[in-house]
Amino acid sequence: HDPVRPSVRDTIQRVERAGIKTIIVTGDHLGTAESIARDVGLLISENSTIDAASLVKLSDEEFVHRLSSLRVIARVTPLDKVRIVLALQSSGEIVAMTGDGVNDAPSIKQADVGIAMGSGTEVAQSVADLVLLDDNFETIAAAVDEGRQIMSNVRKVIVYLLSTVMDELILIAGSLIVGVALPLNALQILWVNFFSDSFPAVAFAFERGIGPLQSDPSRRTQLFDPLMNFLILVVGLSSSALLLALYLALLYYGYDEDLVKTFIFACFGSYTIFVAFSVRSLEKNILSYSPFSNIYLVAGIGIGIALMLAAIYAPSLQSILDTVALPP
């Protein structure tokens, strides 16, 4: 049999922990496939292997039921491979199929992610979504890692930006309901959203902090999940309620209205900048990781702070944004 790469065993264990199930589907003899499965660390039992002769005897319903325990399927034909992919998809799985020959092309095309070997046939490569130039299983794991990192970063940006929008909605709506002057004008909101907040949001694209391959596999296909919805609502509602209470209290105690509005603008803008540190991880407490390890985020926050200071203290911007210099 073909020798197994030394690193494959560790890689398969790693993807298994991340919620990715590996099944060996081969035209080889069942004994050969079982031997390879043991070499790469797959747990093999009597119920976890099957060959094509037994496979054809199973109805589609019986086959879907057996799939949850199968790890090796041997002596398969091209049509058997397509049936396997369809059965997995019908049970709600997202399927990646690897192969290198002409006989693999139909199942590669049917899979959600078709993966062809770089050393394989042109037919297999032409229908594939990915071509492994190094024929290495580790490259698949690396691709999943990158994809989950991208999805994780997109979630962070959405939580960061939408929680800020919640701040604005509650703060403005609350002021209208109470019947006081609006604490923020349109230009101030635009200044925070399009200038101060933009640089930290862009910096999340360079986030590499949390190991995404080990993340909760149940969330791998969801953009909005209960945790994200909770964070957007709670972060937005709690901070905006505090700002609204602070605004009303300062007006009640007779502080100058222009000074109070500038103060609320400064609070709103600086809060939305600094909350980016905690949004670096949506699952972990901020004390469990270094908030300063993403140098791009630190730089983005620094630029955001500089823009907020300019909006409050630069005379040219004061006249545009209707701000006044805040005393110490």
N, C-alpha and C positions, 0 to 999 in steps of 0.2 A: 504494500500500500504506500501511498505518498506520505512522506514524513510530515509530521505536524510541526508548525512553527512553535518554538519554545514559549513565545509570549502569548499565544492564543488562549491557553488555559486561564491565565490571570485576566485577560480581556473579557472572556466569556463570563467569568464570575462577576466582573465589574458591571457588565451590562445587565446581568441577571438581577443584581442588587438594585439597579435603576429601573426595574420593571419591564425589561425587554427579554422575552423568552426566545431561546435558540432551539430550532428544530433542524435536524439533519435530514435532508431529502435527497436521495441518491439513487442512481441506477445500479450501484454496486450490490454485492451480496450482503444479506442482513448481518452475517457474522463480521464482515469487514467493517460495516457501518457502526456496529455496536462497539468494536474495538477502538475505532476512531473516537466515538462518543466518550468512552472511558478515558482515553488519552487527554481529551480536552476538558475533562471534569464534569461532564453531564451525568446526572444520576440515572442509571438504567435499571429498570425492573421488567418483569414479564409483561406488565400492562403498558409499558412505555415504548414498545417497539412493535412494528408491523411491517409486513411486506405486501407487495402489490396483489399477490394471490388472495390474501385475506382481505385486502382493501376493497376489491371489487365486489365482495360478498356483502359489504355493509351498505345499508341505505344511506341517503344523504343525512337523515336525522341521526342515525346511529353513528355515522362518521363524525358529525359535528360534536356529538356527546363524547366520543373517544378522544377528540383533539386536545382536550384540556390536559390529558395525561400523556400524550404521545411526545417522544423526544427523537425517535429515529423512524423514518419511513423509507424502506429499501425496495430495490427492484422496480422503481416507478418508471412509467412512460411519460412522454410530454403531456398527454391528456390527464394523467394522474396528477401531475404537478399543478396544472390549471385547476383541477378539482380541489386540490388542497388549499390553494390560494383563495378560491371562491368560498370554501367552507369556513376558513378563518375569517374572511371578511363578513360573511353572513352572521357570525357570532359576535361581531362588533370589534374585531381586532383591526389594527393598522398593520399591514403586511409589507415587509421588505423581502424581496426574493433575489438571491444571488445566483449567478450561473455564468457559463462561458461558451456553451455550444449552441448550435442551431436548434437543438431540441429544447433548450432552455428559453428560447425567445418568447413563445406564447405565454409562459407563466411570468416571465420578467415584465412583459407588456401588461398583463392583467394586474400585477401587484400594485399597491399604492406607491411604493418606491421600488423601481426595478434597478438592480445593481449588476453590472457586467464587469468581468475581469478585463484588465488592460491587455492581457495576453490571449483573450478569447476571440471568438469569431466576429467578423464585421456585422453579421446579422444580429447577434446578441447585443453588441454595442449600440447599434442603430435604434433599438427599441428601448434602451435603458434610460433611466433618469440620471444615474450616476455611473461613471466608469472608474474602477479602481486601478489606477496606473501601476500601483505596486502590488496588486493582488493580495492585499493584506487586510485581514479582518479588523485589525486595530484602526484602520482608516475609517471604517464604518462607525466605530465607537467615537472617533474624533469628530466625525461629521454630526453625529447626534449631540455630542457635547456642545459643538458650536451652535447648532440649532436651538438647543435648550437655553444656552446663554443669551442668544438673541431674543428669544421669547421672554426670558426673565427680565431683560433690560427694557423691552417694550412695555411690560407690565409696570415696571418702576416709573417710566415716563408718564404713563397714563394716570397712575395714582398721584404722582406729583402734580401734574397739570390740572386734573379734574378736581382734586381737593382744593386747589387755589380758586377754581371757578366757583365751587361751593361757598368759599369765603366771600367772594364778591356778591353772589346772589343773596345770601343771608344778610350780609351787612347792608346792602342797598335796600332790600325788601324790608328789613327791620326798621330802618330809618323812615321809609315811606309810611309804614304802618303806625309808627309812633308819632309821626308828623313833624320831624326835625329836618334840618338841612342835610342833604346828602354828604356823607363824610369824604367821598372820593368823587372826583370828576372824571369824565371820559378819558382825558389825556393822561391822568395819573394811572388809571387802570391799564391803558395801553402801554404806558411806560413800564409798568411792572411785568405785564404779560409778554411783551415783545422784546424787551431789552434786558431787564434784570433777571427774569426767570429763564430766558432762552439759553444762556450759557451753561447753567447747571443741567438743564434738560438734555442738551447736546452731549454733555460729558458722560451721561449714563451709557451712551453707545460704547464707551471704552471701559465699562465695568467688567472686571474679570475676577471679582472677589469670591463669589460663592460657587462651589462645585455643582453646576447644573445637572450633570449626568446622574448625580446621586439624589436629585430632587424628587419630590413626591410624584411617582409616575401617573397617578390618577389625575394630575393637573396638566399633563403634558400637552393636551389638545385644547385646553380652555384658555381663552383670553381673559374674559371676566369670570371670576369665581367668587364664592361667598367671602373669602378673605379680602379680595380687592374691593368688593362692594362695601364691606364693613369699614375698611381703612379710608376709602374716599368719603363716606358719609360721616364717620366719627371724627376724622381729622378736620374735615371741612366745617362740620357743625360746631365742634367744641371751640375751635380757634375763632370762628366768626362770631359765636355767641360771646366769647370773652372780649373781642374787639368792640362789639356793639355795646356791651355793658360799660366798657371803659369810655367809649365815646359819649354815651349818655351821662355818665357820672361826671366827666370833666365839664360838659356843658352845664350840668346842674349846679356845679360849684363855681360857675361864673368865669371860667377861663376864656380868654379871647378865642373867638370862633376860628379865625384863620390859623392860630397856633394849634388849636385842638385838631383841626383837619390835617394839618401838616404832620402832627404827631401820629395820628391814626394811619396816615399814608406811610410814614416811616416804619411803624409797627408792622403794617400789612406787608410792605415790601421786604423788610429784613426777615420777618418770620418765614415767608415763602422761600427765601434764599436758604436759610439755615435748616429748614426741615428736610432739605435734600440729603443731608448727612444721614438721617435716620431712614430715609426711603431706599438707601443703598441695599438694604435687605428687608423684604416684606415679611420674613418669618423670624428673624433673630433680633434680640434686644441689641440696641446700639452699643451697649457696654461689652458685648461679646466679640466685637471686631473693631479694628482700627478705622475710625471714620475718615482718616486722612490718607489712606493708602491709595486712593484714586487721585493721582496728581492732577488729572484733567478736571475733576470735579472741584478740587481745591482752587484751581486757577479760575474756573467758571464762577465759583462763589465769590472769589476775590474781585472779579470784574463786576459782578452784580452789586457787591457792596459799594464799589467805587462809583457806579452809576447812580445808586441811591443817594450817596453823599453829594454827588454833583447835582442831583435833582433838588436837594434841599438847600445847599449852600452856594451853588453857582448862580450869580445874579441873572445871567442870561436865561437860565432854565427856570429860575423862580418866577419870572414874568410869564413864561409860557405855561408852566404847570400850576400856577397859583399857589406856590408854597412860600413859606417864610423860614428864616433861619431859626433852628431850635436852640434855645439856651442850654447850657450844660445840665 
